[in-house]
């Protein structure tokens, strides 16, 4: 039951973030030059839906691990990266700050890499569950760098 509640919370927050992006997608963002590999806008919602569910599963699995300093570190890293994840949208889309978004993504990449490293020591399945999330934010970093360079 807890996993369903976590998934609903993550999806609700993701939905709110998505709703805040819609006007920027049709306005400011649509005026920017995009890199060759930039996916169409309709790809982002299903991808993020899957990723948010995987994050909920990750939290649920980490929470079920025996208490240890590594588990505490994983939880702290998770919260830190989640906060940065949620700041990216208002910085990039709301403030139209390509460089601000890029700075957030670089730090986010580092935090999620550390999270995977720590999680791998706790439970390898946990680490693999968030690997697609890590790959997606690395791709987002590539997109953000490309948008910065060509605009």
Buried (B, 14 or more C-beta within 10 A) or exposed (E): EEBEEBBEEBBEBBBEBBEEBEEBEEEEBEEEEBEEEBEEEEEBEEBBBEBBBBBBBBBBBBEEBEEEEBBEBBBEBBEBBBEBBBBBBBBBBBEBBBEBBBBBBBBBBEBBBBBBEBBBBBBEEBBBBBBEBBEBBBEBBBBBBBBEEEE
